[in-house]
Amino acid sequence: MDDDLRVTDDISLPRAELSWRFSRSGGPGGQSVNTTDSRVEVRFDLLATGALPEPLKARALERLAGRLVDGVLSITASEHRSQLQNRHAAEERLVAAIAAAIAPPPRPRKRTKPSKGAVERRLEAKRHTARRKQQRRPPEE
């Protein structure tokens, strides 16, 4: 369990199901910028994983549909100069994306109606504004 990425208290992603790809990162980097593969791409096959229960997997597939390619979620990180820091950043983003995707839907909004007093205050404020603007007009001849 130590080697897994913890998403929630009950759910963790096995690192064995992650595939990594490294490439050269753009931007500043000093002398080693053209020789180091510091950009990190982590890929997680959401469709084939057994780490998520079926209802949560279905919810995640639905919510992440725009980011998936053949059921695989791909996250890249290249903001750090070090490959190790980019690996940690990519893992954190992956965990955050999965956690947001499997989170329960928000409770529906309970429709409310303004109180009679609030309605009356709003209408009185409108009448007051109209009177003020009417007084600014020049008198009609």
Phi, psi and chi 1 to 4 in degrees:
 res  aa     phi    psi   chi1   chi2   chi3   chi4
   1 MET       -  -23.4 -151.3   62.8  175.0      -
   2 ASP   -63.0  -33.3  -96.6   -6.4      -      -
   3 ASP   -84.0    2.0 -155.5   27.9      -      -
   4 ASP   -98.9  156.7  -63.0  -17.1      -      -
   5 LEU   -90.0  119.2  -64.8  175.5      -      -
   6 ARG   -81.8  122.2 -178.8  153.2  -48.2  -82.4
   7 VAL   -95.5  -52.4  178.0      -      -      -
   8 THR  -131.5 -175.4   64.3      -      -      -
   9 ASP   -63.6  -32.5  -68.4  -23.5      -      -
  10 ASP   -97.3  -21.9  -56.1  -29.7      -      -
  11 ILE  -118.4  132.5  -62.5  170.8      -      -
  12 SER  -140.0  150.6   56.0      -      -      -
  13 LEU   -98.8  125.8  -54.4  176.5      -      -
  14 PRO   -69.3  133.3    1.4    2.5      -      -
  15 ARG   -63.8  -22.5  -72.8 -174.4 -166.3  -93.0
  16 ALA   -65.4  -22.9      -      -      -      -
  17 GLU   -87.5   -1.8  -68.3 -173.1   10.9      -
  18 LEU   -92.9  139.8  -56.8  179.5      -      -
  19 SER  -118.7  138.7   61.6      -      -      -
  20 TRP  -112.8  147.2  -63.0   90.3      -      -
  21 ARG  -138.9  139.0 -141.7  170.8   85.9 -170.1
  22 PHE  -123.6  142.2  -52.5  100.4      -      -
  23 SER  -150.0  174.4   58.0      -      -      -
  24 ARG   -73.7  137.2  -67.6 -171.0 -177.9  135.2
  25 SER   -97.1  144.2  178.5      -      -      -
  26 GLY   -80.1  175.3      -      -      -      -
  27 GLY    90.7 -173.5      -      -      -      -
  28 PRO   -69.3  153.0   24.8  -32.2      -      -
  29 GLY  -169.0   -4.1      -      -      -      -
  30 GLY    82.5 -153.5      -      -      -      -
  31 GLN   -68.5  -29.4  -68.1  177.7  -30.7      -
  32 SER   -94.5   15.2   63.5      -      -      -
  33 VAL   -63.4  -32.8   69.8      -      -      -
  34 ASN   -91.5   -0.2  -66.8  -34.4      -      -
  35 THR  -118.1  -14.8   58.1      -      -      -
  36 THR  -100.9  135.9  -28.2      -      -      -
  37 ASP   -92.9   82.0  -70.1  -20.8      -      -
  38 SER   -96.3  -16.6   60.2      -      -      -
  39 ARG   -75.5  134.6  179.9  175.9  175.4  -91.2
  40 VAL  -120.0  135.9  171.7      -      -      -
  41 GLU  -126.3  122.0  178.8 -177.6   -4.0      -
  42 VAL  -109.3  135.3   61.6      -      -      -
  43 ARG  -121.2  135.9  -64.2  168.0   53.6   90.8
  44 PHE  -130.0  121.9  178.6   67.3      -      -
  45 ASP   -82.6   94.7 -166.8  -10.6      -      -
  46 LEU   -69.0  -34.0 -171.6   58.2      -      -
  47 LEU   -68.3  -35.6 -162.6   59.6      -      -
  48 ALA   -99.5   -3.5      -      -      -      -
  49 THR   -70.6  148.7 -172.8      -      -      -
  50 GLY  -108.1    4.6      -      -      -      -
  51 ALA   -77.0  -22.8      -      -      -      -
  52 LEU  -106.5  138.2  -62.3  173.8      -      -
  53 PRO   -63.1  152.8  -15.7   24.1      -      -
  54 GLU   -54.2  -45.9  -79.1  -53.8  -45.3      -
  55 PRO   -62.1  -39.2  -10.4   15.9      -      -
  56 LEU   -70.8  -36.2  -65.2 -179.0      -      -
  57 LYS   -64.1  -41.8 -174.1 -166.5  -70.3 -170.2
  58 ALA   -63.6  -42.1      -      -      -      -
  59 ARG   -63.2  -43.0 -174.6 -175.1  -63.6  164.5
  60 ALA   -65.9  -41.5      -      -      -      -
  61 LEU   -62.2  -38.0  -73.2  168.9      -      -
  62 GLU   -69.2  -45.0 -179.0 -176.3  -28.5      -
  63 ARG   -73.8  -30.7  -70.5 -174.9  179.3  171.0
  64 LEU   -99.3   14.8  -66.1  171.8      -      -
  65 ALA   -54.5  -36.4      -      -      -      -
  66 GLY   -73.0  -17.7      -      -      -      -
  67 ARG  -103.9   -6.0  -63.6 -178.1   63.9 -179.2
  68 LEU   -93.2  143.3  -61.8  177.0      -      -
  69 VAL  -123.0  111.1  177.2      -      -      -
  70 ASP    55.6   37.7  -63.6  -29.6      -      -
  71 GLY    80.8    7.8      -      -      -      -
  72 VAL  -110.6  128.9  176.6      -      -      -
  73 LEU   -94.9  129.0  177.2   63.5      -      -
  74 SER  -119.3  128.1  177.9      -      -      -
  75 ILE  -124.5  132.7  -53.7  -82.7      -      -
  76 THR  -117.3  153.0   57.8      -      -      -
  77 ALA  -144.6  128.9      -      -      -      -
  78 SER  -145.6   19.4   62.0      -      -      -
  79 GLU   -80.1  -17.4   64.5  -92.2   13.9      -
  80 HIS  -102.9  160.0  -58.3  -71.8      -      -
  81 ARG   -82.6  -19.3  -68.4 -175.7 -177.8 -174.3
  82 SER   -97.8  136.8  145.5      -      -      -
  83 GLN   -63.8  -37.7 -173.6 -173.8   98.8      -
  84 LEU   -63.7  -44.2 -176.4   62.8      -      -
  85 GLN   -64.3  -38.0  -73.5  178.4  -46.0      -
  86 ASN   -67.0  -34.2  -76.9  -29.2      -      -
  87 ARG   -62.7  -45.3  -76.4  179.5   75.1  127.2
  88 HIS   -63.7  -41.1  -68.1  -50.9      -      -
  89 ALA   -63.6  -41.5      -      -      -      -
  90 ALA   -66.7  -40.0      -      -      -      -
  91 GLU   -62.1  -43.7  -74.4  176.3   -8.8      -
  92 GLU   -62.5  -41.2  -72.6  172.6   10.6      -
  93 ARG   -66.5  -38.8  -75.8 -168.9 -155.3  149.0
  94 LEU   -63.0  -47.5  175.1   67.3      -      -
  95 VAL   -61.4  -42.5  167.0      -      -      -
  96 ALA   -64.2  -40.6      -      -      -      -
  97 ALA   -65.9  -43.6      -      -      -      -
  98 ILE   -67.1  -42.1  -62.0  -68.5      -      -
  99 ALA   -62.0  -42.0      -      -      -      -
 100 ALA   -67.5  -34.4      -      -      -      -
 101 ALA   -73.4  -30.1      -      -      -      -
 102 ILE   -97.9   -1.0   64.8  172.4      -      -
 103 ALA   -63.4  145.4      -      -      -      -
 104 PRO   -64.4  151.1   17.9  -26.1      -      -
 105 PRO   -65.9  150.4   19.1  -26.7      -      -
 106 PRO   -67.2  153.3   22.2  -29.5      -      -
 107 ARG   -63.7  142.2  -63.7 -142.5  -50.7  -78.2
 108 PRO   -64.8  147.1   15.7  -22.8      -      -
 109 ARG   -69.0  134.5  179.8 -175.8  172.2  -85.6
 110 LYS   -86.5  120.4 -170.1  174.4 -174.9  178.4
 111 ARG   -69.0  134.9  -61.5 -177.0   73.2 -179.7
 112 THR  -126.6  163.2   58.3      -      -      -
 113 LYS  -122.6  136.6 -163.9  166.6  120.8  178.9
 114 PRO   -64.7  148.6   13.1  -18.9      -      -
 115 SER   -70.0  161.8   65.8      -      -      -
 116 LYS   -60.6  -38.7  -80.1 -173.1  176.5 -179.6
 117 GLY   -62.7  -42.0      -      -      -      -
 118 ALA   -65.0  -41.1      -      -      -      -
 119 VAL   -63.0  -45.5  170.3      -      -      -
 120 GLU   -63.5  -41.8 -170.1   52.0   47.2      -
 121 ARG   -63.0  -41.4  -75.9 -169.9  -62.2  -85.8
 122 ARG   -62.9  -45.9 -179.9  179.3   64.2   84.3
 123 LEU   -66.3  -37.7  -66.6  175.2      -      -
 124 GLU   -65.6  -39.1 -177.7   54.2   41.1      -
 125 ALA   -63.9  -38.5      -      -      -      -
 126 LYS   -65.2  -42.0  -72.6  177.3   73.4  163.4
 127 ARG   -64.3  -39.7  -78.1 -168.6  -74.2  -89.6
 128 HIS   -62.9  -44.9  178.3   72.4      -      -
 129 THR   -63.1  -41.9  -55.8      -      -      -
 130 ALA   -62.6  -42.9      -      -      -      -
 131 ARG   -62.7  -43.2  -90.6 -173.7 -105.9  125.4
 132 ARG   -60.8  -44.6 -176.9 -174.9  -30.2  137.8
 133 LYS   -68.0  -34.1  -70.4 -174.9  174.9 -172.7
 134 GLN   -66.5  -35.8 -151.2  168.7   23.5      -
 135 GLN   -71.1  -21.6  -70.4  171.4   -7.0      -
 136 ARG   -75.9  -23.8  -69.3  179.4 -169.6  158.2
 137 ARG   -67.1  149.5  -65.9 -174.9 -168.5  151.9
 138 PRO   -71.4  150.8   19.7  -26.3      -      -
 139 PRO   -65.7  143.2   15.5  -22.3      -      -
 140 GLU   -78.4  144.8  -68.5 -175.4   21.2      -
 141 GLU   -99.3      -  -67.8  179.9   26.4      -
